[in-house]
Amino acid sequence: MHSIDVKIRHMKKFIIACSVLLAGFAANAQATAGYWQQHVDYRMNVDMDVKTFRYTGKQELIYTNNSPDVLDKVFYHLYFNAFQPGSEMDVRLKTIADPDKRMVINKGTKEEPEYESRIGVLKPDEVGYIKVQSLTQDGQPVTYETKGTILEVKLASPLKPGVSAKLAMDFEGQVPLQIRRSGRNSSEGVALSMTQWYPKMAEYDFEGWHADPYIGREFHGVWGNFDVQISIDKEYILGGTGNLQNGDEIGYGYEKKGTKVKRPKGKKLTWHFHAEKVHDFAWAADPEYIHDTLETPSGVTLHFLYKDNPEIVENWKKLQPRTAALLDFYNKNIGPYPWKQYSVIQGGDGGMEYAMCTLITGERSFGSLVGVTAHEMAHAWFQHLLATNESKHPWMDEGFTSFISDLAENEIMERNKPNPFENAYRSYFMLAMSGKEQPQTTHADRYAENMAYSFSAYSKGEVFLAQLGYVIGQDKLMETLHRYYEDFKFKHPTPNDFKRVAEKVSGFQLDWYLTDWTMTTNTIDYAIKEVTGEGEDTKVTLERIGLMPMPVDVLVVYKDDSYETFYAPLRMMHGIKDNPYPNLERTVLPDWAWAYPTYEFTINRPKSDIKAIVVDPSDLMADVDKSNNGMTFE
């Protein structure tokens, strides 16, 4: 079947090529009737002691209640409190079957590991904490209580709909040793990775409060504006969220061309950042950062901050034009990046996205450096523009990000893979066959194992989009992404919001797809059950073995090396996708109702003319058993 395989590979290339449409799609519709979201404006002044890794802060927060509800309490996140012996994060590391290897010490062997939590052995001057010292509402003291990583606040006066309140706070913090995402003195020598470092207002939406403890997963935040001043020893170079307001004073590559930097006297400098329409604020600092900038045609300035390490400098220099190409790709295939800067910063562990920046480890091969940057930068769209609740729907940000970044890398790194999503499909199949899969509706903290979470959020989430292209057509998929961006940028979309956008763009009914793929562990398995000759015709019997419904494409290869396709729409879709192979003749068959386990159709040629029949030549349908998807004939 070598020639057949080649033909199918060409079909895959055509399908994937169709998924990279560079034209925009206009959409003026509002998100959802009656939609509302809260708003917060932060003003913070922070003073950092780089010797003790302690800091003090003053925060003035204007919180606007746009909900229809009267609020008598609010909640804050105090994320650094997770990095203390006995915290929920510490206990989870000790009790989960497969703890995050970055966060544990193996005191056993590779064959018989015995893990010890790195949090559990932290000394008092190594732990993380955020301590609230005073808090008022419009000048009146409020009652508050710290419960692990959550601050519960009983308001002095109930906050009515449409009313704002000023919450003024004094707080102090200690930066933990680098263990997960944030911290001090990373394994690569970065001094400060300041993420989830400040008292952060929890989100309140149509579902209520999302005051989730920090156990190890990701985040959800309130849209707003940040004005942040950070005082730190003048040797330190900073980068992160927001636009620097005093670059001429700071220098270090931030000054305007042609200016002379006159730094104020004293041991410290104050860095002043401002960011609008974001839901988080992160920064990193190190005295040895190299700081490069690159202006892009779209008007966005790219910043690169990385250690002055001869072993990594070349890769970080080569990364810069590739990052500009990634920005251009995402602008064209999702929607315009709306802020004036984006920073790629060496820090943290692995890679993690934040507003207008990412922190990544820098001691990598060039391919790995591009790969992690591609993924984390894509999160600027799928999380920092389209801000899903990552605790409840991690597959929406991780899966969508993985989908678009795999497409981007395939083009920018000239990999030319026929199916750039093949690794995601492979991981999903491993999950589906493992017996450990949980529905994607599982809260991110409640997966029994980290493996199941990762494969579900990243791989199965990516397959959700790639397979949707199979269902509705690649052009409709990319149009859906554009319209999703237009309808829900700077909002908090839910899975149903995305499904409704896809329905409006495609004209199909897709509730079955969202339900089975995300709310169950039902699998897809379609087979060619039987092929029989009936004179000058051939009867094909297909079988649905798995519980999840799908429309079915069938490729027929004839012995004269001609090709033909047949398409059985799924009845509950109430629609027919365009021919994904316009150069081949396609027969649209009567729709297939899901309850019928078998389906028959006729080929108007004798069986003796047929060389092979293949279900889903694109390989974009996540069929868990492909051994029954094809038949060949002598």
C-alpha positions in Angstrom: 0.0 0.0 0.0 3.0 2.3 -0.4 1.4 4.4 -3.1 -1.8 4.7 -1.1 0.2 5.9 1.9 1.8 8.6 -0.2 -1.5 9.7 -1.5 -3.0 9.9 2.0 0.1 11.9 3.2 -0.5 14.4 0.4 -4.1 14.7 1.6 -3.0 15.4 5.1 -0.6 18.1 3.9 -3.5 19.7 2.0 -5.8 19.6 5.0 -3.2 21.1 7.4 -2.3 23.7 4.8 -5.9 24.8 4.7 -5.8 25.3 8.4 -3.3 28.1 8.2 -5.5 30.9 6.7 -3.9 34.3 6.9 -7.0 36.3 6.2 -9.0 37.9 9.0 -12.7 37.4 9.6 -14.8 40.3 10.8 -17.2 39.8 13.6 -19.1 42.5 15.4 -21.3 40.5 17.7 -21.2 41.0 21.4 -20.2 38.0 23.4 -23.4 37.0 25.3 -26.5 38.9 26.1 -26.4 39.9 29.8 -22.7 39.2 30.1 -20.9 41.0 32.9 -17.5 40.9 34.5 -15.8 42.5 37.5 -13.1 45.2 37.3 -10.2 46.0 39.5 -7.5 48.7 39.4 -4.3 48.1 41.4 -1.8 50.7 42.6 1.1 49.1 44.4 4.4 50.4 45.8 6.9 47.6 46.7 10.3 47.8 48.4 12.5 44.7 47.9 15.4 43.7 50.2 17.6 41.5 47.9 19.7 40.2 50.9 16.8 38.8 52.9 14.4 38.3 49.9 11.7 40.1 51.9 9.6 42.9 50.6 7.0 45.3 51.9 4.1 46.7 49.9 1.3 49.1 49.9 -1.7 48.3 47.7 -4.7 50.5 46.8 -7.2 48.5 45.0 -10.4 49.9 43.4 -12.8 47.1 43.0 -16.0 47.6 40.9 -18.9 45.3 41.4 -20.4 44.9 37.9 -22.4 41.9 39.0 -26.2 42.0 39.8 -25.4 40.8 43.3 -24.7 42.6 46.6 -21.4 41.4 48.0 -20.7 41.3 51.7 -17.3 39.7 51.4 -14.4 39.4 49.0 -11.5 37.0 48.7 -7.8 37.5 47.8 -5.2 35.0 46.7 -2.0 34.8 48.8 -0.1 32.4 46.5 3.3 32.5 48.2 1.7 30.9 51.3 1.8 27.6 49.3 5.5 27.4 49.8 5.4 26.4 53.5 5.7 23.0 55.1 2.3 21.5 55.7 0.6 23.6 53.0 -1.9 21.9 50.7 0.7 22.1 47.9 3.2 20.3 50.2 0.7 17.6 51.3 -0.4 17.0 47.7 3.3 16.4 46.6 3.5 13.8 49.4 0.3 12.0 48.5 -0.1 12.1 44.7 1.2 9.0 42.9 3.3 10.9 40.4 4.5 14.2 41.9 6.0 16.9 39.7 9.7 15.9 39.5 10.8 19.6 39.8 9.2 19.9 43.2 10.5 16.7 44.9 13.8 15.1 45.9 14.2 11.4 45.0 15.8 9.7 48.0 15.3 6.3 46.4 16.4 4.9 43.1 15.2 5.3 39.5 13.6 1.9 39.6 12.1 2.4 43.1 11.8 6.2 43.7 11.1 7.6 47.2 10.1 11.2 46.9 10.4 13.9 49.4 8.7 17.3 49.0 11.1 20.2 48.5 8.5 22.4 50.2 8.5 20.2 53.3 12.2 20.8 54.0 12.2 24.6 53.7 13.7 26.5 56.6 11.9 29.6 58.0 14.1 32.0 56.0 13.4 29.9 52.8 9.6 29.6 52.9 7.3 31.9 51.0 4.6 34.0 52.6 2.4 37.0 52.1 1.2 38.6 55.4 -1.6 41.2 55.4 -0.9 43.8 58.1 -3.8 46.1 57.6 -6.8 46.4 55.4 -9.5 49.0 55.0 -12.6 49.6 52.8 -13.0 53.2 52.0 -11.1 54.1 55.1 -13.0 51.7 57.4 -11.3 48.7 59.0 -12.5 45.3 57.7 -12.4 41.9 59.3 -10.2 39.4 57.5 -8.8 35.9 58.1 -6.0 34.0 56.3 -6.8 30.4 55.4 -3.8 28.9 53.6 -3.4 30.7 50.3 -6.8 32.5 50.6 -7.6 35.7 52.5 -11.3 35.9 53.4 -12.5 39.5 53.9 -15.8 40.5 55.5 -16.6 44.0 54.1 -17.3 46.9 56.4 -20.2 47.9 54.1 -21.9 45.6 51.5 -20.9 46.4 48.0 -23.9 47.0 45.8 -24.2 46.4 42.1 -22.5 49.2 40.1 -20.6 50.5 43.1 -16.8 50.7 43.6 -14.8 50.4 46.8 -11.2 51.3 47.7 -9.5 48.5 49.5 -6.2 49.8 51.0 -3.7 47.2 52.3 -0.3 47.1 53.8 1.4 43.7 53.4 4.8 42.1 53.6 6.2 39.0 51.8 9.1 36.6 51.6 10.2 35.1 48.3 10.5 31.4 48.6 13.4 29.3 47.2 12.6 28.5 43.6 10.4 25.5 43.6 7.5 26.1 41.2 7.2 29.0 38.8 8.1 31.7 41.2 10.9 32.2 43.7 14.5 33.1 44.3 17.8 31.7 43.2 16.6 29.4 40.4 18.7 26.4 39.3 20.0 28.6 36.5 21.0 31.4 38.9 18.1 33.9 38.3 17.8 35.9 41.4 14.0 36.8 41.4 11.1 35.3 39.5 8.2 37.3 40.9 5.0 35.7 39.9 1.9 35.3 42.0 3.7 37.5 44.4 1.1 40.1 45.6 -2.4 39.9 47.2 -4.6 39.3 44.2 -8.3 39.7 44.2 -10.2 36.5 43.4 -12.6 36.3 40.5 -16.4 36.6 41.0 -18.6 35.7 38.1 -21.9 34.2 37.1 -20.9 31.0 39.0 -19.9 32.9 42.2 -16.5 33.2 43.8 -13.5 31.3 42.5 -11.4 31.4 45.7 -9.5 28.2 44.8 -6.5 27.3 47.0 -3.1 27.2 45.3 -2.2 23.5 45.1 -0.2 23.5 42.0 -2.3 24.3 38.9 -3.0 27.6 37.2 -5.0 30.7 37.7 -8.0 32.9 37.2 -8.0 36.7 37.6 -10.1 39.9 37.4 -9.6 42.2 34.4 -8.2 45.5 35.3 -5.3 48.0 35.2 -2.0 47.9 37.2 0.3 50.7 38.3 3.3 49.3 40.0 6.4 50.8 41.5 9.2 48.5 42.5 12.2 49.7 44.5 15.2 47.5 44.3 19.1 47.7 44.4 20.2 49.6 41.3 22.4 46.7 40.0 19.2 44.7 39.3 17.6 44.7 35.8 13.9 44.1 35.6 11.4 43.0 33.0 7.8 41.8 33.1 4.2 43.0 32.7 3.4 46.5 31.6 5.2 49.4 30.0 8.1 51.0 31.8 7.2 54.6 32.6 10.6 55.9 33.6 13.0 54.2 31.1 15.2 57.3 30.7 15.9 57.2 34.5 16.4 53.4 34.7 18.6 52.8 31.6 19.8 49.2 31.1 18.5 49.3 27.6 15.1 50.9 28.4 16.3 54.5 27.8 15.3 56.2 24.6 17.9 56.3 21.9 20.3 59.2 22.2 19.6 59.9 25.9 22.1 59.9 28.7 21.0 58.0 31.7 21.3 60.0 35.0 20.5 57.5 37.7 19.5 59.0 41.0 21.9 58.8 43.9 21.4 56.0 46.5 21.5 52.3 46.5 18.1 51.7 44.9 16.2 52.5 41.8 12.4 52.6 41.5 11.0 50.9 38.4 7.6 52.2 37.5 5.4 49.9 35.3 1.9 50.5 34.0 -0.4 47.9 32.3 -4.0 48.2 31.1 -6.6 45.5 30.5 -4.7 42.6 32.0 -5.6 40.2 34.8 -2.1 39.6 36.3 1.2 41.3 36.9 4.6 39.5 37.0 8.2 40.5 36.9 11.7 39.1 37.2 15.0 40.7 38.3 18.7 39.8 38.1 21.9 41.8 38.2 23.4 39.8 35.3 20.6 40.1 32.7 21.4 41.0 29.2 18.6 43.1 27.8 17.9 43.1 24.0 15.0 44.6 22.2 13.5 44.0 18.8 11.0 46.3 17.1 8.4 44.4 15.0 6.4 45.6 11.9 3.2 45.5 14.0 4.6 48.1 16.4 5.1 45.7 19.3 8.5 45.9 21.0 9.9 42.5 22.0 12.2 42.4 25.0 14.6 39.6 25.8 16.2 39.3 29.2 18.6 36.5 29.9 21.7 35.7 31.9 25.1 36.7 30.7 26.1 33.1 30.2 28.3 32.4 27.2 26.7 28.9 26.8 23.2 30.3 26.1 23.8 33.8 24.5 24.0 32.5 20.9 20.7 30.7 21.2 19.0 33.7 22.8 20.2 35.9 20.0 18.9 33.4 17.4 15.6 33.2 19.2 14.7 36.9 18.6 13.8 36.9 14.9 11.9 33.6 15.4 9.9 35.3 18.2 9.0 38.1 15.9 7.8 35.5 13.3 5.7 33.8 16.0 4.1 37.1 16.9 3.2 37.7 13.2 1.8 34.2 12.9 -0.5 34.6 15.9 -1.6 38.0 14.8 -2.7 36.7 11.5 -4.2 33.4 12.6 -6.0 34.5 15.8 -6.1 38.3 16.0 -3.9 41.3 16.7 -1.8 41.4 19.9 -3.1 44.6 21.5 -0.3 45.7 23.8 2.9 47.6 23.0 5.4 45.2 24.4 6.1 41.5 25.0 9.0 40.2 27.1 10.7 36.8 27.0 12.5 36.4 30.3 14.9 33.7 31.6 13.5 32.6 35.0 11.0 30.4 36.7 11.0 26.7 36.0 10.1 25.2 32.6 7.9 27.9 31.1 4.9 29.9 32.3 2.8 32.6 30.7 2.0 35.9 32.3 0.4 39.2 31.1 2.7 40.7 28.4 5.5 38.3 29.2 6.7 34.8 29.8 9.3 33.3 32.2 11.2 30.4 30.8 14.3 28.4 31.6 17.1 29.4 29.3 19.6 26.6 29.3 18.1 24.7 26.4 18.8 23.6 22.9 17.8 26.1 20.3 14.8 24.0 19.1 13.6 23.6 22.7 14.0 27.4 23.3 11.9 28.2 20.3 9.3 25.5 21.2 8.8 26.7 24.8 8.7 30.4 23.6 6.1 29.4 20.9 3.9 27.8 23.4 4.1 30.4 26.2 3.8 33.3 23.7 0.6 31.7 22.3 -0.8 32.0 25.8 -0.8 35.8 25.3 -3.9 35.0 23.2 -5.3 31.8 24.9 -5.4 33.0 28.5 -4.3 36.7 28.6 -6.7 37.8 25.9 -9.2 35.0 26.0 -9.1 34.5 29.8 -10.8 31.1 30.5 -10.9 29.8 34.1 -7.8 27.6 34.0 -8.8 25.8 37.1 -12.1 24.6 35.7 -11.2 24.5 32.0 -7.4 24.0 31.6 -7.9 22.3 28.3 -9.2 25.5 26.8 -6.0 27.5 27.4 -3.4 24.6 27.2 -5.0 22.7 24.4 -5.8 25.7 22.2 -2.3 27.1 22.9 -0.7 23.7 21.9 -2.8 23.6 18.7 -1.8 27.1 17.4 1.8 26.8 18.6 2.3 23.5 16.8 1.0 25.0 13.7 3.3 28.0 14.1 6.4 25.9 14.8 5.6 23.7 11.8 5.8 26.7 9.6 8.4 28.9 11.2 10.9 26.1 11.9 10.1 24.6 8.4 9.3 21.2 9.8 6.7 20.5 7.1 5.0 17.7 9.1 1.9 16.4 7.3 0.1 16.4 10.6 1.8 18.7 13.2 -0.7 17.5 15.8 0.5 13.9 15.7 2.2 13.9 19.1 -1.0 15.3 20.7 -3.0 12.4 19.1 -0.4 9.9 20.3 -0.6 11.2 23.9 -4.4 11.2 23.8 -4.5 7.6 22.7 -2.1 6.7 25.5 -4.5 8.4 28.0 -7.6 6.9 26.5 -6.1 3.4 26.8 -4.5 3.9 30.2 -7.6 3.4 32.3 -6.7 6.6 34.1 -8.6 9.1 32.0 -11.0 11.5 33.8 -13.5 13.8 32.0 -12.1 17.2 31.0 -14.7 18.8 33.2 -12.6 17.6 36.2 -11.3 20.5 38.2 -7.5 20.8 37.6 -6.7 20.1 41.2 -8.8 16.9 41.3 -7.0 14.7 38.8 -5.8 11.5 40.4 -2.4 11.8 38.7 -0.4 14.5 37.0 -0.1 12.4 33.9 -3.8 12.3 33.4 -4.1 16.1 33.9 -1.3 16.9 31.5 -2.5 14.6 28.7 -6.1 15.8 29.2 -5.3 19.5 29.3 -2.6 19.7 26.7 -3.0 16.7 24.3 -6.8 16.0 24.5 -7.4 19.8 24.5 -5.3 20.2 21.3 -7.1 17.3 19.6 -10.4 19.0 20.4 -9.5 21.7 18.0 -7.7 19.6 15.4 -10.6 17.2 15.3 -13.1 20.0 15.1 -11.4 21.0 11.9 -12.2 17.5 10.6 -15.9 17.9 11.7 -16.6 21.4 10.4 -13.8 21.9 7.9 -10.4 23.5 8.3 -11.5 26.9 6.9 -14.4 27.0 9.3 -12.2 26.1 12.2 -9.8 29.0 11.5 -12.7 31.3 11.0 -14.1 30.2 14.3 -10.8 31.1 16.0 -10.9 34.6 14.5 -14.5 35.1 15.6 -13.8 33.7 19.0 -11.1 36.3 19.4 -13.3 39.1 18.2 -16.3 38.1 20.4 -14.4 37.3 23.6 -11.1 39.2 23.8 -10.7 40.8 27.3 -13.5 38.5 28.6 -13.8 35.2 30.4 -15.2 32.7 27.8 -16.5 29.3 28.8 -16.5 26.0 26.8 -20.1 26.7 25.7 -19.1 30.2 24.5 -16.6 28.6 22.1 -19.0 25.9 21.0 -21.6 28.6 20.2 -19.1 30.5 18.1 -18.2 27.4 16.1 -21.9 26.7 15.6 -22.5 30.2 14.3 -19.6 30.1 11.9 -20.2 26.5 10.6 -24.0 26.4 10.8 -23.7 23.0 12.5 -25.1 21.8 15.8 -22.2 20.9 18.0 -23.5 20.2 21.5 -22.9 16.5 21.0 -19.2 17.2 20.3 -18.6 19.4 23.3 -20.6 17.0 25.6 -18.9 13.7 24.6 -15.4 15.0 24.2 -15.2 17.1 27.4 -17.8 15.7 29.8 -17.3 12.0 29.3 -14.4 9.6 28.5 -16.3 8.1 25.6 -14.0 7.1 22.7 -14.3 7.1 19.0 -13.9 3.8 17.1 -15.3 3.4 13.6 -14.6 0.3 11.5 -15.0 -1.1 8.0 -17.0 -4.2 9.0 -17.6 -5.8 5.6 -17.2 -5.2 1.9 -19.2 -7.4 -0.5 -19.5 -7.5 -4.3 -23.0 -7.3 -5.7 -22.6 -7.6 -9.5 -21.4 -4.3 -10.9 -21.7 -2.6 -7.4 -19.9 -3.0 -4.1 -21.6 -2.7 -0.7 -19.7 -1.3 2.2 -20.8 -1.8 5.8 -19.3 0.5 8.4 -19.6 0.0 12.1 -19.6 2.3 15.1 -17.9 0.5 18.0 -17.1 3.4 20.3 -19.8 5.5 22.1 -18.8 8.9 20.7 -20.5 9.9 17.5 -18.7 11.3 14.5 -19.3 12.0 10.8 -17.2 9.7 8.6 -15.0 10.3 5.5 -14.2 7.3 3.4 -11.5 7.1 0.7 -11.7 4.5 -2.0 -8.6 3.7 -4.0 -9.2 2.0 -7.3 -6.7 -0.3 -9.1 -6.4 2.2 -12.0 -5.0 4.6 -9.3 -8.0 6.8 -9.3 -9.6 8.0 -6.1 -13.1 8.8 -4.8 -14.4 9.8 -1.4 -17.7 9.2 0.4 -19.0 11.3 3.2 -21.6 10.1 5.8 -22.7 13.2 7.8 -23.7 12.7 11.4 -27.5 13.3 11.7 -27.3 15.2 15.0 -24.9 17.7 13.3 -27.7 18.9 10.9 -25.1 20.0 8.4 -22.7 19.0 5.7 -19.1 20.1 5.6 -17.4 21.3 2.4 -15.4 18.8 0.5 -12.0 18.6 2.2 -10.5 17.1 -1.0 -11.8 19.4 -3.8 -9.7 17.7 -6.4 -11.5 14.4 -5.8 -15.0 13.5 -6.6 -17.1 13.2 -3.4 -20.4 11.5 -2.8 -22.5 12.9 0.1 -24.4 10.0 1.6 -27.6 10.0 3.7 -26.8 11.0 7.2 -26.0 8.4 9.8 -28.1 8.5 13.0 -25.9 7.7 16.0 -28.1 5.0 17.6 -27.6 2.7 14.5 -24.4 0.7 15.1 -23.9 -0.1 11.4 -24.3 1.9 8.2 -24.3 0.7 4.6 -23.6 2.5 1.3 -23.0 1.4 -2.2 -20.0 2.1 -4.6 -21.1 2.0 -8.2 -18.1 -0.1 -9.3 -17.4 -3.8 -8.9 -15.3 -5.0 -6.0 -12.7 -6.3 -8.5 -11.9 -2.6 -9.4 -11.1 -1.7 -5.8 -7.6 -1.7 -4.3 -8.3 -0.2 -0.8 -10.9 1.5 1.3 -9.8 3.8 4.2 -11.9 5.5 6.9 -10.6 9.0 7.7 -7.6 9.4 5.4 -6.7 12.7 7.1 -6.0 10.9 10.5 -7.6 13.9 12.2 -10.5 11.8 13.7 -9.2 10.5 17.1 -10.2 6.9 16.4 -8.7 4.8 19.1 -8.3 1.6 17.0 -7.1 2.3 13.5 -6.4 -1.3 12.8 -10.0 -1.7 11.6 -10.1 1.5 9.5 -8.9 0.1 6.3 -9.2 -2.9 3.9 -7.0 -3.8 0.9 -7.9 -6.1 -1.9 -5.8 -8.1 -4.3 
